[in-house]
Amino acid sequence: MGQTPDMSDPDLTPKPATEATVAANAAVARLPFLTGDDPDRERATRGRVAAAPRQVHHDGGWPVWDLDAYGFLGGAAPAEVNPSLWRQAQINNEAGLFEIAPGFHQVRGLDLANMTVIEGTEGRIVIDPLTSVETARAALALVEEHLGARPVTAVIYTHSHVDHFAGVRGVIDEADVASGRVRVIAPAGFLEAAVSENVVAGNVMTRRGSYMYGALLPPGPHGHVDAGLGKGVPALGTQGLIAPTEEVHETHAELVVDGVRIVFQVTPNTEAPSEMNFHFPDHRVLCMAENCTCTLHNLYTPRGAQVRDALGWSKYLQEAIDLYADDTDVCFASHHWPRWGRDEIVTHLAQQRDTYRFIHDQTLRLANHGLTSAEIAEELRLPAELEATPASRGYYGTVNHNAKAVYQRYLGWFDGNPAHLHPHPPAEAAKRYVDFMGGAEAVLDRARASFDEGDYRWVAEVVGHVVFADPSNAAARALEADALEQLGYQAESGPWRDFYLTGAQELRHGHPQLGISSTAAPDTVAAMTTEMLLDYLGVRIDGLAAAERAWAIDLTATDRGERWRVGIERGALHGIRLDADPEGLTAADLGLEGDHAPLAQLVFSTDPVGELATLVDAGSLRVTGDRAALDAFLATLDSFTLMFPIVTP
C-alpha cells in the first residue's frame, strides 16, 4: 500500500495551468468585486498602528510563522490561482496591529485567527490567544511595543476551536489564573468540546487537516496560497490549554471584566459546539466570534467534524441584529477585518444570515423533490446578490459541500437508492471498475482524452480507481495528480485548493512517513476528565481481539477522588462512576490506582504493557489482582500513526 513512484519520473514536477484552467480562471476574473472598487481592501488596512513581524520562531530555532513566504502575492493572479482566492489571499496578507475602536486593537496576520486586545482599568483583556504559544507571544509583544506594557487581566475564549485558545500560555501564566489575578472566560461546554474534538478523533482530523490547510505544501502560485479564513496555521508551534475559571451559560448574561462591561449571546452548535458572541455596550462594539466572518464558512469542515446547524446559525445572526444593531458602531470577528457603521454592520450580518438560511432551506426543498446530496450540491447556487458579495463567497466553506452537510444532518450518508446501501470498499470496487472498463491501459487512454477536454473531475474519479486497484501504477498516479492539480488551480476555496494540491503531491511523491502516534497536546490530556480518558481508551480497543474474553477493573484516580468500575465485554468498554460503595457490588478481580497523569500516560502509550511495567516500577501506578489479565487487556489496544495514506489505499 502507498507505494512511491519513481522519483526520477519527469511527471513528478508541478505543471502549469492548462488552457481549460486559464479559461476557467479568466471567467472568475470578471466578477464585479474583482473589476471595480473593493471596500474590503480599505477595511483590512484601516487603523493600522504597526506592521507585524515577518517571522516568528520556536525556541528550537525553526520558523513557526513566516510572512516572507507570501511575498509572491503582489500583482495580478497567475494562471495557476483562482483570481477570487488570490484577492482574498492578498487581503489576508495585511498583517499587523490595528486600532478598531478607542481602546480596542487587533493583531491580524500572525496566525490563522485574530487576537483582540481591550484596554481595561488595571490591564488588558485578550480575546482568542491564537493557535500557538509562539504566535500569541509575538502578538502580545507587538501590542506592548506600540501601546506600552500592561498586565493581562483576563482571557476570553470565543469558542472551542484550537486556533482560539491553544496559544494561551503565550499571554498568561497558569499561576496567575490559580491565584485569581487573571480570569479565563469561555462559553458553557467549552472544555468538553475543546478536548473531545482534539482527542477522540484527533489523529484522523489532524491528518485530514494537513490536507485542508496545505501544511505540507510549499507556499507559492503552484502550492499553498491562503486558507481563506486566514493565511494558514502555524507550523510545529507549541499548543496549550488553560481551563476556564468562568463559563457563560445564558444569553443576556453580563460581566464586568477589568472595568469593562460585556453582555453575552450564547450560540451553541453554530460554527463550534461551544461558542458565544458578545457586546460592549459602553463602547458600542460587537464581537461576532467566528459566526460572521468575511467568507462563507463551513457547515461541514473537510478535515472532519460534526455537521453544524445552518438553521440555528442563521437564527442566531438574526438574534444578534435584534439585540445589538442599534447600539453598535463597530463589529469585529475572530478572523478577517471589521465593519464600521450601523448600516454596513447590519447588511453584513443579514447577508450572512440569509446565506446560511438559503443553503439550509433550498437543500431541503430539493431533497423533498427527491434529489440526492450530490445532485443538490451540483444544482444549488446562491442568489445573484449573495454571489456578488465577497463575504458570501466560498473562500473557506463552499455552497457545494455545505449543501451536502445540510443533507447529511437531516438524512445521513445514504441517498435512499438501495444500489448505494452496501457498496464495495474503495480498493475492491476499484479493481472491479478497472476490470469492467477494459483494464488500466484502456482507462488511462480514455482518461487522457478527458484530460485534454478539461474534464478534470472525471479524470480524477476514474483514474482514482486505477490507483486504488494498483497503487504502483506510476502512469495512473501521474495522470490523477495532473487532474487534481488543475482542479486546485481553479478552486476558489483555500481548503479545496490545498486538498487537491496535497493529493497531487502525495500521488507524485508518496505520503510522508512520520511515526507520530498521538496528536493530543499535554495540556489537552491534562484537562481530560477520567470519563474522557475512558472514552479514548475505548476507541483504542481492537474490538474483535478483545471480544474473546471479559475484564472488570476497579479504577481509582487518586488526585481527583474518583472511583470507576470499568468493564470490557463483547469487545466494548463501559464505565460506571462509583461515588460510594454501591449495594451488592463486590470488588473486581483487577484494580488500577494512580493519579491522572500516569493514568493518561498509560492510556496514550504506544506500548501500554511496557508502559504499565515502567509506571508500576516507578510507584506511579498500583495494580491489585491478576496482573497478567490486565496485561492481556492492554495487549488488545491498537496504536495510530498520523500520516496514513489518503489518495492511495
Phi, psi and omega in degrees: 000144174067032181300147180264129180289169179301118184292345179275354180298124182297341180286359180282349183274151175301146182255159173285170175295139175279173178299322180295319179291319177302316181293319180297316181288329176295325178294320178296324183298347179271002177301144186304318184284354175261350182247348181233208179293146179230093183301335181297329179295324177286319180299322185287344180249351183297134175078016182297127178263320183200154174284156178278154172299145185286330180223149173233129185249147170287157177300337178282352174110340183275153178285125174275329182218134186218094178288335179299334181294345182254020177296345181287354189277014176279159174074196183282158181294134172289167183298338184272007179226132174304126185300329179289319175294322178302317178298315179297321180295321178296317181291322176293347177281351179283087188256140177161195176259128184231137170271124181254340175195161178305121180084001181237122179229152174234142166257117181240149175084012175252010183185176174298322183257174173262150168248126181252138184233131183239134179283123176254189181290316184256342183188219184234145173260130179252127175254121176062087183277040166065189189269329186229153177301321185293313181289324177295318178297318179294322179296315179294323178298322177296319177299311184291328178298323187253342181244355181094155182279130173216151179289151171276121184259342180200150171237135175242123172268121178289328181196183197263015177271149193298331182285004181241004178215337195288347176267012190302326181287355173276350182238338178220165178249139183297332178296324178291328176291314181298326181280349182090001180286336180233130176266144175235116190242136183211162175290156179304138179082007184301309188296315180299316181292318182296319183284315186295320182292332186262004182234296190301317175246022188297323183296310183290323178296320180295316179298313179293329176296331177295331172284313188297325184254009176060036186299333183255005179267141172287138174298141178151172183299338177259003184224221182289131180246318184186154176270357182084313178276341181177185184295317183168194180250147178302145183264121173054041175273172180268128180247146180214181179202128170244125186295146177299146171267342180217142174242146177259123187253339189223144169297143185085353176301142183232135175232148169253115185245114183048045177082359182254125181277130182228132177245132191253150171236114182276129185228065183294151174062030170265250179288339176217159178301326180234112185205155177208142167267163174204156189237142176251088191297329181283348181242354179059045181236138181237130173257123181258018179051234176245023182273347181207088182252195183257042175200157164295126183270182181270129163273335169224125181269129186298342175289342181106126175184172176295142178295140184268162187267096182297321181294312178298320179302312180299318182292324177293326176294320176296320179298322178297320176299312182298320185282323197235345190302318184288349182239027184230131175248340181224134178232123179235165180225178183278358173219157174069209192240159185281178168238147179235141178090139186303312185297316180295320180293313181295320178300315180298311180298318183291321178296318177294318176306311185287331178296311181291322180292319180299312181298319179297305188291319183287328174299314181289328175300311181291325176298322179288348169271357178099003178288144179275173181305310182294323179293319178296314182300325181287328185272326192288135171215154182285158173300159187304319182298318181287323177298330180272001181259115183306323183291349175256003179284161186270058178287337183233291167279172174223155175301322184300303184279341174289324176297319177297327179294316178299315178302314181297320183299322183267325192238351177081189186283338188272131183269004178094346179278118184298339176295341181256006186286325185219063182286162173293149174295163192308311185294318180291320177297320183300316180300320180290318178302311184297320178296316180295328183272008173096014178097166188299316184295321178295318178298314182295322178299313180292322182293325178296323176295319177295323177298315180297334177275355180083014181269069189289329178299316181291320178301313181299321182291309186285322180288333173302327176295320179297318180295318180288332176285327181210088184294351177273358181286097186295324180295320179293316179299318181295318181291318177297320178299318179297321179291314178300322181298315179293323175298321177296318180298329182273345189290133173278331180281127175303312178297321178298315179303313183293323175299309182299312185287327175292320175300316178298316180300316183284333172294324182279324189242356185086159181279151182299149179251090178239136184269024181294129185249343179218132179258004182279126178289152181305319179296324179293316178298318180296330182278348182294140172284168176298322178297320177296320176300317180293322178299317179291322177301319179298324179293330182281344184290128169283100194301315182290325177293321182283340185291349182287344177209180181230153178225147169231126186231128171271113184254130178237119173265096194296317184286347179252000177063037183242142173235135181229143166260114181254124178244141172235108182225142178053032176080008182233147181261142169221153181225143178235126178283127181253090180284335175215177179283106181295143181295129176085358181265116180272160180296146177286161178289341182239141175227142177224126187225139176171174177288168182301316186299309178292328175298316178295321178301320178292315183297326183265358185291143174279347177229073188297327179294312178293323180295319178301315180300317180296315183290325177292316180298327180279353182081010181280330177231151178234131180248134173240150179091208189281094181299324180297325178294320178295318177300322180296320176295313181299331180291344178274355184283133179274158175238152184244146170242145189289312192268057175288156180290149179238312183271002172231165182301000000 
